[in-house]
Amino acid sequence: MQSFYSEQQKILQQTAREFSIAELAPKAHEIDEKELFPIDQFKGLANLGLTGLTLDSEFGGSGGEYVDMMVVIEEIASVCGSTSTILITHVSLGSQTISRFGNFDQKTKWLPLLSTGKKIAAFSLSEPQNGSDALGLNTKISKHDTNSYLLNGSKIFTTNGEVADVFVVFCTSDKEAGYKGISALIVDKNTKGLSVIPQHGKLGMRGSSTAEIIFDNCIIPVENRIKDEGDGYSIALQILDSSRIMIAAQCVGLAQGAMNAALDYSKQRRTFNKPISQHQSISFMLADMATELDAARLMTWRAAKRHDEGLTYSKEAAMAKLFSSEVCGRVVDKALQIHGGTGYFKPSIVERMYRDQRVTEIYEGTSEIQRLVISRAILK
Ligand SMILES: Cc1cc2nc3c(=O)[nH]c(=O)nc-3n(C[C@H](O)[C@H](O)[C@H](O)COP(=O)(O)OP(=O)(O)OC[C@H]3O[C@@H](n4cnc5c(N)ncnc54)[C@H](O)[C@@H]3O)c2cc1C
């Protein structure tokens, strides 16, 4: 238990840990192997109120702070990376956009369903030609009539895409206007002209669904627009800033899971008449892993705490995501090394975590984009 967590957060941590061990761990290998969305586990998270964590409690959300969410994500990721990706996308990207920026009617319609996990949210920003460069969106809206837009275009890599009931979609009404032309829409999956094409074959996080979403002359009511026309870019950046804290927490969790496995294995595996933990090269690896992991957790906690205290946190969130994802890479690599040949084979947890880690340096802004955010902040 971390001393910087409150008593309430320690209870939340214990609840999330018990659920993860009992409900997620037994399925983690299978959902990875077969690329299965863990719907029963998602419902289990909903029963604990975790699908509504940080969401506006006046509209059915569970409330709570980002440090609370960090605690939960860390526990889940330490056992099952895929489930943590699903929850982060549902809560911190899709639902949080509606919770933070939606109007009364939008929140009334969607938040009770999303918070209770009866509906699943996704966040569709990336396109085939634009990932890091979100300004270059090609998905287009034009006026259909006074009450609706026509939405055309396609999105790729949408997490939860196959199972989502609602998509927060970023699109442009005027490409020439740059960020001023970008808007955010709430799009129901049952919208005529919307189709979902699953994207299979991921290296890791294979239990999380990823899909291409096609919009072919979809008619979207104007009332589904979040805030004003032209506000979409700012909404996307703000949501990515805060959600990055959760990716950092995910990395801390993944690294902790790999570290736990390495600690256990190093004590039981014997070579040259002693446990490998008693070979200095192994114990020093463990020392480095523990040290870096501690630093990553502290940076993540600082970013979450700044968010919760209403302070600026964009730079700290980018630093936490950059550092934690790269630390996680080093930790899972060492954990696999400590497992020797066993770690290279399924169903070893470190084999899975080694693969799951890689995308944390890519999604919600690559490491290069985090460095861009940080360097801009310090060179101001
Ligand atoms: C499993 C998975 C799930 C995802 N889920 C979602 C989701 O739910 N919703 C969503 O909208 N997107 C999602 N994404 C997309 C993800 O956010 C993008 O892949 C990411 O932002 C990078 O964009 P890109 O793949 O187009 O790479 P590119 O932007 O083409 O970048 C390619 C390379 O160039 C580098 N680069 C680009 N621009 C610069 C620059 N200015 N300076 C230095 N280097 C640069 C990048 O860092 C990278 O190394 C997901 C991706 C994956 C793999």
The ligand as an SDF file (V2000), in Angstrom:
LIG
                    3D

 53 58  0  0  0  0  0  0  0  0999 V2000
   -4.1070   -0.5660  -29.9840 C   0  0  0  0  0  0  0  0  0  0  0  0
   -4.4050    0.8630  -30.3320 C   0  0  0  0  0  0  0  0  0  0  0  0
   -5.5400    1.4680  -29.8070 C   0  0  0  0  0  0  0  0  0  0  0  0
   -5.8440    2.7810  -30.1490 C   0  0  0  0  0  0  0  0  0  0  0  0
   -7.0070    3.3500  -29.6710 N   0  0  0  0  0  0  0  0  0  0  0  0
   -7.3900    4.5610  -30.1460 C   0  0  0  0  0  0  0  0  0  0  0  0
   -8.6760    5.1060  -29.8060 C   0  0  0  0  0  0  0  0  0  0  0  0
   -9.4440    4.5300  -29.0300 O   0  0  0  0  0  0  0  0  0  0  0  0
   -9.0430    6.2810  -30.3680 N   0  0  0  0  0  0  0  0  0  0  0  0
   -8.2280    6.9630  -31.2240 C   0  0  0  0  0  0  0  0  0  0  0  0
   -8.6230    8.0200  -31.7010 O   0  0  0  0  0  0  0  0  0  0  0  0
   -7.0020    6.4850  -31.5520 N   0  0  0  0  0  0  0  0  0  0  0  0
   -6.5730    5.2990  -31.0430 C   0  0  0  0  0  0  0  0  0  0  0  0
   -5.3470    4.7870  -31.3910 N   0  0  0  0  0  0  0  0  0  0  0  0
   -4.4960    5.5440  -32.3090 C   0  0  0  0  0  0  0  0  0  0  0  0
   -3.2520    6.1140  -31.6590 C   0  0  0  0  0  0  0  0  0  0  0  0
   -3.5850    7.1590  -30.7930 O   0  0  0  0  0  0  0  0  0  0  0  0
   -2.3040    6.5220  -32.7920 C   0  0  0  0  0  0  0  0  0  0  0  0
   -1.8070    5.3200  -33.3610 O   0  0  0  0  0  0  0  0  0  0  0  0
   -1.1740    7.4020  -32.3190 C   0  0  0  0  0  0  0  0  0  0  0  0
   -1.6530    8.6640  -31.9460 O   0  0  0  0  0  0  0  0  0  0  0  0
   -0.0960    7.5610  -33.4030 C   0  0  0  0  0  0  0  0  0  0  0  0
   -0.6590    7.9270  -34.6180 O   0  0  0  0  0  0  0  0  0  0  0  0
   -0.2560    7.1340  -35.9500 P   0  0  0  0  0  0  0  0  0  0  0  0
   -0.3970    5.6910  -35.6740 O   0  0  0  0  0  0  0  0  0  0  0  0
   -1.0410    7.7020  -37.0590 O   0  0  0  0  0  0  0  0  0  0  0  0
    1.2650    7.4450  -36.1440 O   0  0  0  0  0  0  0  0  0  0  0  0
    1.8650    8.7370  -36.8920 P   0  0  0  0  0  0  0  0  0  0  0  0
    1.2350    9.9590  -36.3670 O   0  0  0  0  0  0  0  0  0  0  0  0
    1.8310    8.5020  -38.3420 O   0  0  0  0  0  0  0  0  0  0  0  0
    3.3650    8.6880  -36.3770 O   0  0  0  0  0  0  0  0  0  0  0  0
    4.3330    7.7840  -36.9260 C   0  0  0  0  0  0  0  0  0  0  0  0
    5.6560    8.0430  -36.2120 C   0  0  0  0  0  0  0  0  0  0  0  0
    6.0750    9.3910  -36.4270 O   0  0  0  0  0  0  0  0  0  0  0  0
    6.2430   10.0510  -35.1810 C   0  0  0  0  0  0  0  0  0  0  0  0
    5.8260   11.4420  -35.3100 N   0  0  0  0  0  0  0  0  0  0  0  0
    4.6770   11.9030  -35.8290 C   0  0  0  0  0  0  0  0  0  0  0  0
    4.6340   13.2400  -35.7750 N   0  0  0  0  0  0  0  0  0  0  0  0
    5.7800   13.6340  -35.1740 C   0  0  0  0  0  0  0  0  0  0  0  0
    6.3280   14.9030  -34.7980 C   0  0  0  0  0  0  0  0  0  0  0  0
    5.6700   16.0350  -35.0010 N   0  0  0  0  0  0  0  0  0  0  0  0
    7.5480   14.9250  -34.2050 N   0  0  0  0  0  0  0  0  0  0  0  0
    8.2220   13.7720  -33.9630 C   0  0  0  0  0  0  0  0  0  0  0  0
    7.7550   12.5490  -34.2950 N   0  0  0  0  0  0  0  0  0  0  0  0
    6.5480   12.4840  -34.8810 C   0  0  0  0  0  0  0  0  0  0  0  0
    5.3750    9.2930  -34.2050 C   0  0  0  0  0  0  0  0  0  0  0  0
    5.8040    9.4770  -32.8660 O   0  0  0  0  0  0  0  0  0  0  0  0
    5.5590    7.8720  -34.6960 C   0  0  0  0  0  0  0  0  0  0  0  0
    6.7620    7.3590  -34.1890 O   0  0  0  0  0  0  0  0  0  0  0  0
   -4.9920    3.5000  -31.0150 C   0  0  0  0  0  0  0  0  0  0  0  0
   -3.8360    2.8940  -31.5120 C   0  0  0  0  0  0  0  0  0  0  0  0
   -3.5400    1.5990  -31.1840 C   0  0  0  0  0  0  0  0  0  0  0  0
   -2.2960    0.9710  -31.7590 C   0  0  0  0  0  0  0  0  0  0  0  0
  1  2  1  0
  2  3  1  0
  2 52  2  0
  3  4  2  0
  4  5  1  0
  4 50  1  0
  5  6  2  0
  6  7  1  0
  6 13  1  0
  7  8  2  0
  7  9  1  0
  9 10  1  0
 10 11  2  0
 10 12  1  0
 12 13  2  0
 13 14  1  0
 14 15  1  0
 14 50  1  0
 15 16  1  0
 16 17  1  0
 16 18  1  0
 18 19  1  0
 18 20  1  0
 20 21  1  0
 20 22  1  0
 22 23  1  0
 23 24  1  0
 24 25  2  0
 24 26  1  0
 24 27  1  0
 27 28  1  0
 28 29  2  0
 28 30  1  0
 28 31  1  0
 31 32  1  0
 32 33  1  0
 33 34  1  0
 33 48  1  0
 34 35  1  0
 35 36  1  0
 35 46  1  0
 36 37  1  0
 36 45  1  0
 37 38  2  0
 38 39  1  0
 39 40  1  0
 39 45  2  0
 40 41  1  0
 40 42  2  0
 42 43  1  0
 43 44  2  0
 44 45  1  0
 46 47  1  0
 46 48  1  0
 48 49  1  0
 50 51  2  0
 51 52  1  0
 52 53  1  0
M  END
$$$$
